[in-house]
Amino acid sequence: MNEFSAGRKAVSFLILLAGIALLVGALIFDGIASSGGYDFGGRGAMLVCGILVTIAGIYLFPTLKHHRAIVYGLFLFPLLFTFLLTVIIPMCFGIAYSFTDWNGIRLTKVVGFNNYIAMFKRPEFLWSIIVTFLFVLLNVILVNVIGFLLALLCTTKIKALGFFRASYFLPNLIGGIVLGYVWKFIFNKVLTQIMNTETSMLTSSGTALIAIVVVYIWQYGGYIMLIYITGLTGVPADTLEAASIDGANAWQTLTKIKIPMIAPTITICTFLTLTSAFKQFDVNLALTNGSGSVNFFGNYITNGSEMLALNIYHTAFTENNYALSQAESVLFFIILAIVSIIQVRSSNKKEVSL
């Protein structure tokens, strides 16, 4: 048995080495082709074979103690590998490109922190950060309040309850670009005729931001409502019945029982609205494309309604400054990560106190 295990271990180890060698070779050939050298046409097949051979080597390794964990890892491998290729590796490349003069195709030199210094000298970028934080603050409050009120309405004993739930959730199924153009028509044509004015809300930076907030609430409020409905329906009925017997009114039941018991739901909804509002792009693009005149510390800028994600997009694809946009993206990631961590930790502390 030991000889069999030793032989199997040697074979599986050789297979594993062969798989790793194929993977490394495929990556080397890809790097050579990217730099303009010899283009080996079979590097894609070589990469796939390397992955399969590596998996086979891991699976055949004779370790009873860790074999179950290996099998679990193999089932998770497609998802983890996809996440690695689509998120982790591009993020690492993006961080590296932010320190270079990358033009979207190739780079010639490393410029250090020049891109990071340059982006803080751009009033357009600084203004987009301010607009983004203001937008996030308004939406985190308003979307959660409106979503919670809709959830309270949709958990009462009213007729056509399913119709109301579906109606409130329906805007979330519409794509942001389509939604933006529909509301652009409403703001530019319908509301101007109703209010008998020639000036649309989208022409001024301040009112344009309000318009984007309105559209975002209309789109996202129904989705948050469903999560709150799940939390409210999970409150035990006997607890509510006991509160009613003790003489608690509707307001006391809401503030002393329902809200404390759905604290984890509030944490989830706050996190979702926070991250989604920070990453707002499609509605901003379709409604205003970031337009609007603003005098920002003596600088006349024309991106008065442009939020951070759209600013990064314009820096890359309108100005063709890809390295600078990568630096802005890295800062965007750091801001979003820090704010999200602070929000989750503060919400968890409130859950404990409640």
Sequence and secondary structure as in RCSB ss.txt:
>XXXX:A:sequence
MNEFSAGRKAVSFLILLAGIALLVGALIFDGIASSGGYDFGGRGAMLVCGILVTIAGIYLFPTLKHHRAIVYGLF
LFPLLFTFLLTVIIPMCFGIAYSFTDWNGIRLTKVVGFNNYIAMFKRPEFLWSIIVTFLFVLLNVILVNVIGFLL
ALLCTTKIKALGFFRASYFLPNLIGGIVLGYVWKFIFNKVLTQIMNTETSMLTSSGTALIAIVVVYIWQYGGYIM
LIYITGLTGVPADTLEAASIDGANAWQTLTKIKIPMIAPTITICTFLTLTSAFKQFDVNLALTNGSGSVNFFGNY
ITNGSEMLALNIYHTAFTENNYALSQAESVLFFIILAIVSIIQVRSSNKKEVSL
>XXXX:A:secstr
 HHHHHHHHHHHHHHHHHHHHHHHHHHHHHHHHHTTS   TTHHHHHHHHHHHHHHHHHHS  HHHHHHHHHHHH
HHHHHHHHIIIIIHHHHHHHHHTTBT  SS    B TTHHHHHHTT HHHHHHHHHHHHHHHHHHHHHHHHHHHH
HHHTTSS TTHHHHHHHHHGGGGS HHHHHHHHHHIIIIIHHHHTT S  GGGSHHHHHHHHHHHHHHHHHHHHH
HHHHHHHHTS HHHHHHHHHTT  HHHHIIIIIHHHTHHHHHHHHHHHHHHHHT  HHHHHHTTT B EEETTEE
ESBTT  HHHHHHHHHHTS  HHHHHHHHHHHHHHHHHHHHHHHHHHHHHHHH 
